[in-house]
Amino acid sequence: MHEVLRALIDRDRAVVDQEMWGSFWDQLRDGALRSGETVALLSSLSTRMPDRDTLVAMLRSLDERRPAVTARLDRTANIVGTGGGPATFNISTAAAFVAAALGVRIVKTGSRAYTSTCGSHDLLDRLGIGTTTSYEQTDALLERFGIAFPGNFVYPREVALLARSIVPMDLRMIGGFINSVGPFLAAVPVSAQLVGVSDHSLLPTLGQVAATVADRRIWLCSNELGVDELVSSVDNVVLTNDGTDAIRLRAEAPGTPASGTDPIAGLRPTSEGEDVVDHFLGVLSGAGTALATRTVCLNAAALAVASGLIDGWPEAIRAADDALRSDAARDLVDRLRAHPARRVITTARAR
C-alpha cells in the first residue's frame, strides 16, 4: 500500500506532504499502483475532507507537475461551484454572461454534469459554444467578447488518470472530493474567483486553503439552502481570503416560505419536456421567474465587485439588472453562437 493511503487511513499519525503526493502521482502515471489503490484514495478523500496541510500539499504537488502558466488575466473573474446541494438551472453560467455583458472580464471554468442534470459544459455544447483548448484561444475570445470558457486543459492531467484508473467504476460514484476541490484545481490566472460551496462543513477547510492563495481574490459563498451560488431570497455569507471580514448579504425579500412549498422552486432546472436551451435563454431575456432574475443578477454583481469593476453592491446589482433586462446578456450569447471561431474550437477539442 502506498504511503499516502497509509497516512490517510491513520489520519492522526501524519500529514501527507508534498513529496508523498508527488510519489503517488509518479506511480499513477507509470501504472505502478496496485489494483484498487486509486479507488481507495478517492473513497477515503470523499468520505472525509483531509486537513488543510494535506490538501495544500496535494494542490501544490499537482501545480509543480504542470507547465508554468505565464498568462495573466488582470481584472478578470471566474465563477464556479463545488457542486452538490439542491438541483437548480445553470445559475453560474447565466451570471457569467450577465457579468460579461455589464463589462466584467469573465473566464468561466466548469465541467460536465456531476451532481446536476446539465453541467456548464453540457449547456455550452447545446448552445453551440465551444470551450477553448489553450490559453491563447482563451485570451483571443476574452479580448473579443469579454468572456471565454476554458476546457479541460486547465485541470491537472492526474485527474483524468484517476478517472481512467477506476474504470469500470464511475468517478461520480466515489469522486465527490474532486468536485469539492475542483475550483482550486483549475489553473486559470484570474484576479478574482467566486466559489459557491454547497456543503457548509467544507467551509473551514476550504477557507484555510483559500487563505494560502496569494495571486487572486477568492470569495467562498454559502447559504442555508445549500445552493452553490448566492441566492437572493435568503441570507448569504461570503468568506474572503484577503484578511477582511466576511461579507453578509441579506435576503432581498425576507420571509419564511409557506409550509410545504419549495423555497427555490424558481431556480429549479427544466421540467420534463422543456428544452434546456430555451429555458436558459429565457432567463437571460428576462423571462425567468423573479427569483431566477434576482439570483442571477446578485451573482453577476458579486463578480463585478470582486473583480474591482464596481465598488458598491447596489450599483453593481443595478448594472446587472440593466444588462439582463436590456438583452445585452442574451445578445452576447447570440454573438458567441454565431462566431466562426467556435467551430474551430469545437473541432480542435474533438481531435
N, C-alpha and C positions, 0 to 999 in steps of 0.2 A: 504493500500500500504506500502511495506517495505521501511524503511528509506533510504536504498541505492538507490532505484528508485526515491524517492523524491529529493535526493541530485543530482542525475544525470540529472533529468529534470530541476532543478533550479541550473545550474552549477556555477552561480555566487555567490551562497549562502554559500556553504561549500565544503570542500574536503571530500571524502568518506575515512574514516580512517580504520585502520586495524581491529579494534573492530567491526565496522559496517559490514565490509565484512565477518568477522567471523560469525556474527549473520545470515547473508544471507545464508552462506554455511550450517549452522546448520539447518535452516529451509528447505533448499533444500534437505538435507539428510533425514530429518524427514517427508518430504512430507507435510509440513505445509504452503507452499506458496500458495497464491490464484491463481486460474486459470489465465493464461496469464502473470503472473509476470516474468517468465523466458523469455518468448517471448519479453516482453517489455524491459527487461535488455539487451538482445542480440541486439535487434533493436537499442536501444539507443547507446550502445557501438560501434556498427558497423557503425552507422551514423556519429558519431563524436568521435575521439580518446580522451579519458579522459586526464586530466592534469597529469604531472609527479607524483605528490604526491599520487593521487588517484590510478594510475597504479602501483606504487611501493607498496602501501599498499595492493592492491589486490594480487600481486605476493607473498608478504611476508605472507599474510593470508593463501594462499594455501600451501606455504612451511611449515608453522608451523603445518599443519594438516596431513602431510605425514611422514612416518618413516624417521628418520635421515639416510642420505647416508654416510656410513663410508668409502666406497671405495674412492680411489684417483687415477686418471689416469694421471700421470705426463707425460709431453711431448707428450700429445695426443690431437688431434684436431677434431673438428666437423664442417661440412659444412651443412648449412641449409638455407632455404629461407622463406620469408613471403608469397610467392605465389602471384598470380596476374600478370599483365603485359602480354606481347605477348606470344603466345604458342611456346614452344621450346621442344626439346627432353630432357631427364634426364641428364642435364649437370652436376649438383652437384654430382649425383651418379657416373657418369663416372669419374669426377675429384677425387672423394674419392678413387676409385680403382687405379687410376694413382698415387695419392699421397702415398697410401699404398705400391704400387709396388716400389716406389723410396725410401721408408724407413720411411715415416711418420706413426706414430700410429694413426689410424682413428677409431673413434666411430661415425657412421653416423646415425643421427636421421632423421625421416621423417614421412610420413603418406600416407594414400590412396589419390586418386585424389580428389582435392577440386576445384581448378580452371583449372587444367590441364586435359588432356585426360588419362594420366597414371602417377599416383603418384609413389614415390620411392618404397613404399611397394607393389604396384601393379606390378611394374617391377621385384622386388625381387621374388615375387610369380611366375611370368612367367619364371624367370631364375631357379627356384627351390632352391633358397637360403632363408632359414627361418630367421625371426627376432628372437631375443632372448627374454626370458621371465623372466630373473633375471640378477642381476649384476654379479653373479657367472658365468653364462653362457657367458655373455658378456666378462668377463675377460679371460675366457678359450679360446674363439675364438680369442680374441685380441692377446693373448700370442702365439697362434699357427700360425695365418695368418697375424697378424698386422692390421686387420680390423674386425669390428663387427657392427651389425645393431640392436640396441635395439628396442624392441617392445613397446607397449602402456604402459607397467608398469612404464616407466619413467615420464608419464604425470599424473597430479592430477586426482583422480577419479571424482572430481567435473565436469570436462569437459564431461565425459561420462554421468553423471547425468543430466547435462544441455541438452545434445543432446536427451536423452530419454524423458525429461520433455516437449519438444516442439512437440513431435510426435502428429499428422501426418505431421507437417511441417518438412522440411529437413534442417539440420544445414547449408547446403550450401546456403540456401536462405537468412539467417539472421546472419550467424556466421562468417562474414568476420573478425571481431575483433579477434576471436580465432586464425584464421590463422595468422593474423598480429603479434600477441604477442607469437605465438607458439614457436619460438626459445628461449623465456625466460621461457617457462612453463616446458620444459624437464629438469628433474634432472639428468644431466649427468656430472660427476665431471672431465671434461677435463681441460686442461691448456689453450686451445685456441679455439675460436669459430669464424667461418667465416659466417656472416649473410648477405644474399642478400636481399635488400629492393627494391621492385618494385615501390612503391608509394613514391615519393620524399617528399611529405608533412608529412610523418611519421618520417622522419629522425630526426628532432629536438627532438621530444618526446622520440623516441627510443634511441637516443644518450644520453639523460639525464638519462634514465633508465639504460643504459649500464654503465654509469659513477658511478652508485651506486653498481655495481657488482665488488667485490674485489678479488674473488677467481679464476678468469680466464681472459685472454686477449680476448676482443671482438672487432672484426672488422666489421663495418657495411658498406656494399658495395652498390654503386648505379651508374647508368649511365643514359644518356639521352634517351636511348631506353626503359627504364622501365623494363628491364630483371632483375630478382632477382639473378643474378650471375654476375661476372666480364665478360665482352665481349671484346675480343682483338681488334675488329675493331673500337672501339670508346674510348674516354677518360672515365676513371672511377675514382671515388673518394672513398676513404676508410677512414671512421671516426673511431678513436680508443678510447678506454676507459681508457688509461693509462696516459693521460695528454700530449701525444706527438702530434705534428702537424698532420693534415690529410695527408694521402698518396695519391698522384695523379699519376695514371698510364696512360701514354699517349697511344693513339692508335698505334698499331704496323704498320698499313698501313693507314695513314691518307688520307682523301679524302671524298668527298660527293658522295653518290651513284647516278647513273643516275636517272633522273626524272622518276617516275613510277615504279622503281624497289624496291624490298623488301630488306631492309638493313640487315635483319637477315635470308634471305632465307636458308643459310647454317646451321642454327640452328633449323629449323622447325622440329616438330615431324614427325613421319612416315606418309606417304600418304596412301590413301585408298588401301588396298590390300597388303601393305608392312608389314612384321612381325616386331613387336617392338623389340623382342629379337635379330633378325638378324641385324636390324639397329644398336642397341646398341653395339653389339659385333663387328660390322664392324667399328664403331668409335674407339673402344678400340684396334682394329687391325691396325689402321692407314688408313682405307679405307673410312673414312668420308670425308666431304668437308674440304677444307683448313681452313675455318673459324671455323668449329667444332673442328678440331685438335688444332688450336691455342688457342681457348677459353677454352677447357678442360685443356690444359697444363697451361694456365695462372692461372686458379683456383687451380689446383694442386700445382703450385709454391707458390701461396699465402698461402696454408696450410703448406707448407714446411717452409716458412719464419715465419709465425705466430707461429708455434709450436716451433721454435728455432732450427730446424734441420739444416737449411741452412741460412746463414746470408744475402747473396746478391741475388737480383732478377734475374740478368742474369744467375747466376749459377743454381738457382732453376728452371728457365724455361728450361734450357738445360737438367737438370736432369729429369724433367717431360717429355720432348720430347723423351729422350732416353728410359724412362720407357714405353712410349706408342709405339714407333716405334720398340722396341726390342721384343714386345709381352709379356713383363713382366706383364702388367696390365691384358691382356687377359688371360694369364696363371693363374693369381691369381683368376679370376672369375671361370675358369675351375676347379681349385683345391677346391674352396668352393662348387661348384655344386656337386663334387664327394665325398666330405667329409661325412662320415656316420652321424656325429653329426647334420647335417642339418635336417635329417629326425626326430631325437629325438626332436629338437627344434620345428619343424613344428607340430609334434604330440602333444607336450605339449601345444602349442598355441591354438590348435583346441579344447582342452578339456573345 
